[in-house]
Amino acid sequence: MKKLLILLCAASVTTMAGAQAIKAKNDSWKKQYRYTDTKINDLVHTKLDVRFDYDKAYMYGKAWITLQPHFYPTDSLNLDAKGMNINEVALINGSTKTPLQYTYDSLNLRIQLGKTFKGGEKYTVYIDYVSKPDEFKTKGSAAITDAKGLYFINPRGENKDKPTQIWTQGETEATSVWCPTIDRSTQKTTEEISMTVPAKYVTLSNGLLTAQKKNADGTRTDTWKMDLPHSPYLFFMGVGDYAIVKDSYKGKEVSYYVEPAYEKVARRIFGNTPEMIAFYSRITGVDFPWPKYAQITGRDYVSGAMENTTATLHQESAQQNARELVDGNDWESTVAHELFHQWFGDLATCESWSNLTLNESFANYSETLWSEYKYGADAGAEQNYTDMQDYLRLRGEEKKDLVRFYYADKEDMFDAVSYNKGGRILHMLRHYVGDSAFFKSLNVYLSNNKFKSTEAQQLRLAFEEVTGQDLNWYWNQWYYGSGHPKLDISYAYDNATSSAKVFVKQTQQGDKLFKMPVDIDVYANGKKTRHQVWIGNAADTFALPSTVKPDLINFDGDKILLAAKEDHKTLAEYIYQYTYAGNYVDRREALDYAVQHIDNDTAKQLVVKALNDPYKGIRSIALKGLAAEAPDPTLIAKLENMAQKDASRPNRALAIDMLGDFQDSKYEPLFVKGTQDSSYAVAGASLTALADINETKALSLLPALKQDAKGELKASLDQLDVLTKTDADFDTVYHKFTAATPYQKFNETFTLISYLSRIENVDHFKTALDAVTGFSNKVGAIVPKYKTGVRKELVKLRKKKASAAATGSNKQAIEEQLHYLDEKLAKL
């Protein structure tokens, strides 16, 4: 499962939650140990025959479920079956159907089998039922926003702008809304699903399509078979009007189901999949285990994506048109994430949600592995660093164990600890044992546990088998413990002993101390010497031999530690680190420090130098770091070059943004040309910049640009479109902002600021400005770059208002607005 949760949204929601009334907490869950469910019966095979009622949003199902007692004899069966109508329950013996007694409470179907079956003795239960997902009321989570299992999208075709689709979402335990089953990750079953659908639609499910039958009533019945066992939460059905684009891997079908409008770009979105399969097969030593791999998109999907076995479902955002893809395939990391689940999660499955990290940390880390392999060391390090920071900046996560047996709800496990922190723990483990041992250990884990459910100890045992080391210390600290170290690092040179001193303090709250191996690189006389040490005390001191004072002592030389660090280096040392240590995080740390000290000319020179960095991500940070700087000839020349020639279109857009801030009419031809760029980012930045120097020209371009606008171009158009509004439109414009979700407000803020330039009514101005600054102050502490952007736009607004006060007829009202704006800027 790839979380839909976006950091900015999460940050804003977290911040605002503090301002809301706090309900009384129910902490009883803290005493409820979440044990793995006892297995009384085991699923063996699940056969379904289903058809859909689009008008009622019902599914009519017949199920033949073959089971066997796990070990002890039993005469009963308990199935999860949520919100259904149960019409018939019977025992099947050849062609004989024997009715069975049962009770049903809308959640659990309890069946008396009529005889006692011994351990391993197979039996088949038949159930005729109706699934009514829209009538089943339940709740989801931050990662999976709904849990009704089966979704009818625009079933009656009433929305002409939305396709009619059906898709399912099983994780965590929602398959049982549409299929009676034992809805636990410990269960593994083969599967056969026959779907009867309107003949105009295609279907997708797990395994292979083995039969298609045209029916006299204009429907078609498709039968899909999965001959390898997998867990019920990974069952999938998809139905709709899709174009199917086919690739292959070693003779196995690799296919992409997209809405017809995206057929021509499907390979640009998903086309790296065969190479990903080959890469993951190679590094794990386990060839892709399933008979095919398909990916399908779903409208109104309740999460980011889901790794249904052989049939991954992606939300509609995966569908990017050609212009969006010019700015980069934002969905590629999700494609990688879900694919790796086919090994970690689908082949070897966490036995309980307490052990969810066995699924999600691997999928999360696969994004780093793929980026590193496909796009180079900088790209992999950037992915790893970003995921780590996304964990470190969230409040409260440090209190949670990675594997945790106490939680309020299983959905709570889908968080930055199971995903981001778990991925970084794997990254550190890879560094500690070495690449060969790391990937060999993954091979042993997968080979020993294929088609089984697992817990974290089995992963430990695989690593111990390969390395020959006792790794309980690592698992106890990182898998069964919480938090991360906060390190204060300082340096000195001792002439008397010719040694470089490194002082490390662990400053995290509480008495827990972390034991970790650390690489320390000493740069002296043009040479790097690496020393491996272990930290483990509240304060550690290391004396490293060096005949001269080092130019740089680089703690955590490969930048792999999961830790919050306060590193006391000088600007000169950071400049040396940028130049000679040189990996992505080394350069980023140096650049971040220089940006924080941008008033220092030497620091600014480093930031300007980074505009020429070979990696686009570093150039992007440098551009953003210089956004508020006064122009000088050197900087202007670099920006002009980047605005036209940078290999990264988003970086071109950033450079255009900065040139636009100069409000110099000489750039008008550049901006006009940029509005026609194939990149939405470049076109959007160009339009905004053009509006600041020639508003009339910019507004004249709106009708043509609206014909194809997404992303940053759409945001720019929205901001300009409000310039055609007046005070008469205040209620509509203001309501759009106040009704927006926290994440939507990040864009809507700047649209509302644009509108402020058109408002003459003082009360309207104050009300809208209060909304803008209130939201900015609320989330600015967590997302400072957003607050900086708001301030920048408000300063530009002030210039426009000051100009209007000098030339307009409503001088008194505008001056009152200016006074109020100045008050807000002073507090922002």
Disulfide bonds with the S-S distance in Angstrom:
none
